[in-house]
Protein backbone atom coordinates (compact mmCIF):
# COMPACT_ATOMS: atom_id res chain seq x y z
CA UNK A 1 0.00 0.00 0.00
CA UNK A 2 1.23 3.50 -0.76
CA UNK A 3 2.23 5.65 2.19
CA UNK A 4 0.47 9.00 2.42
CA UNK A 5 1.93 11.48 4.92
CA UNK A 6 -0.57 12.79 7.48
CA UNK A 7 -3.25 10.21 6.68
CA UNK A 8 -4.20 7.40 9.05
CA UNK A 9 -3.99 4.00 7.45
CA UNK A 10 -4.62 0.46 8.55
CA UNK A 11 -3.76 -2.90 7.06
CA UNK A 12 -6.02 -5.74 8.13
CA UNK A 13 -5.05 -8.21 5.43
CA UNK A 14 -6.20 -11.82 5.91
CA UNK A 15 -7.83 -11.23 9.31
CA UNK A 16 -11.09 -13.06 8.47
CA UNK A 17 -13.08 -9.85 8.97
CA UNK A 18 -16.68 -9.61 7.78
CA UNK A 19 -17.38 -5.88 8.33
CA UNK A 20 -15.81 -2.55 9.25
CA UNK A 21 -18.19 -1.61 12.07
CA UNK A 22 -16.17 -2.87 15.02
CA UNK A 23 -12.84 -3.84 13.52
CA UNK A 24 -11.56 -0.53 12.12
CA UNK A 25 -10.99 2.79 13.94
CA UNK A 26 -13.34 5.48 12.63
CA UNK A 27 -10.59 7.95 11.69
CA UNK A 28 -8.76 5.56 9.30
CA UNK A 29 -8.65 6.97 5.76
CA UNK A 30 -6.63 4.29 3.95
CA UNK A 31 -7.76 0.74 4.60
CA UNK A 32 -6.46 -2.54 3.21
CA UNK A 33 -8.99 -5.32 3.80
CA UNK A 34 -7.58 -7.65 1.16
CA UNK A 35 -8.09 -11.39 1.67
CA UNK A 36 -11.06 -11.06 4.03
CA UNK A 37 -14.76 -11.90 3.71
CA UNK A 38 -16.17 -8.38 3.89
CA UNK A 39 -19.91 -8.04 3.40
CA UNK A 40 -20.54 -4.61 4.98
CA UNK A 41 -18.58 -1.36 4.75
CA UNK A 42 -19.42 1.79 6.65
CA UNK A 43 -17.12 4.70 7.34
CA UNK A 44 -17.39 8.02 5.53
CA UNK A 45 -13.68 8.77 6.17
CA UNK A 46 -12.28 6.07 3.89
CA UNK A 47 -10.44 7.62 0.96
CA UNK A 48 -8.55 4.53 -0.26
CA UNK A 49 -10.13 1.10 0.11
CA UNK A 50 -8.46 -2.17 -0.88
CA UNK A 51 -10.81 -5.14 -1.18
CA UNK A 52 -8.68 -7.38 -3.39
CA UNK A 53 -9.05 -11.15 -3.03
CA UNK A 54 -12.10 -10.90 -0.75
CA UNK A 55 -14.12 -13.39 -2.81
CA UNK A 56 -16.72 -10.71 -3.60
CA UNK A 57 -19.19 -12.23 -6.11
CA UNK A 58 -21.39 -9.15 -6.59
CA UNK A 59 -21.28 -5.44 -5.78
CA UNK A 60 -24.66 -4.38 -4.45
CA UNK A 61 -26.10 -1.01 -5.47
CA UNK A 62 -25.75 0.37 -1.93
CA UNK A 63 -22.41 -1.24 -1.03
CA UNK A 64 -20.45 2.04 -1.13
CA UNK A 65 -23.28 4.47 -0.27
CA UNK A 66 -21.62 5.52 3.02
CA UNK A 67 -18.24 6.33 1.41
CA UNK A 68 -18.59 9.84 -0.07
CA UNK A 69 -14.84 10.59 0.29
CA UNK A 70 -13.63 7.48 -1.52
CA UNK A 71 -10.92 8.31 -4.07
CA UNK A 72 -9.51 4.86 -4.84
CA UNK A 73 -11.18 1.45 -4.78
CA UNK A 74 -9.40 -1.85 -5.39
CA UNK A 75 -11.72 -4.77 -6.22
CA UNK A 76 -9.09 -6.86 -8.02
CA UNK A 77 -8.91 -10.65 -7.80
CA UNK A 78 -12.49 -11.22 -6.68
CA UNK A 79 -15.06 -13.53 -8.26
CA UNK A 80 -17.36 -11.03 -10.02
CA UNK A 81 -18.63 -11.85 -13.48
CA UNK A 82 -20.66 -8.68 -14.04
CA UNK A 83 -20.84 -5.19 -12.61
CA UNK A 84 -23.36 -2.36 -12.66
CA UNK A 85 -22.42 1.33 -12.65
CA UNK A 86 -25.04 2.06 -9.96
CA UNK A 87 -22.79 1.32 -6.92
CA UNK A 88 -20.29 3.93 -8.15
CA UNK A 89 -22.67 6.68 -9.35
CA UNK A 90 -22.60 8.67 -6.09
CA UNK A 91 -18.81 8.36 -5.62
CA UNK A 92 -18.00 11.82 -6.99
CA UNK A 93 -14.39 11.78 -5.72
CA UNK A 94 -13.53 8.32 -7.08
CA UNK A 95 -10.68 8.57 -9.57
CA UNK A 96 -9.22 5.05 -9.43
CA UNK A 97 -11.07 1.74 -9.73
CA UNK A 98 -9.15 -1.55 -10.04
CA UNK A 99 -11.18 -4.50 -11.35
CA UNK A 100 -8.30 -6.61 -12.70
CA UNK A 101 -8.31 -10.40 -12.56
CA UNK A 102 -11.92 -10.98 -11.50
CA UNK A 103 -12.77 -14.60 -12.17
CA UNK A 104 -16.24 -15.95 -11.43
CA UNK A 105 -16.52 -19.25 -9.61
CA UNK A 106 -17.90 -22.09 -11.67
Long-range contacts (C-beta under 8 A, 24 or more apart in sequence): 1-30, 1-32, 1-48, 1-50, 2-30, 2-48, 4-29, 4-30, 4-48, 7-47, 9-48, 12-36, 29-69, 34-74, 41-66, 41-67, 42-66, 43-67, 44-68, 44-69, 45-69, 46-70, 47-71, 47-72, 47-93, 48-72, 49-73, 49-74, 50-74, 51-75, 51-78, 52-76, 52-77, 52-78, 52-98, 53-77, 53-78, 54-78, 55-79, 56-80, 57-81, 57-104, 57-105, 59-83, 59-84, 59-87, 60-87, 61-86, 61-87, 62-87, 63-87, 64-88, 64-90, 64-91, 65-90, 67-91, 68-92, 68-93, 69-93, 70-94, 71-95, 71-96, 72-96, 72-97, 73-97, 73-98, 74-98, 75-99, 75-102, 76-100, 76-101, 76-102, 77-101, 77-102, 77-103, 78-102, 79-103, 79-104, 79-105, 80-104
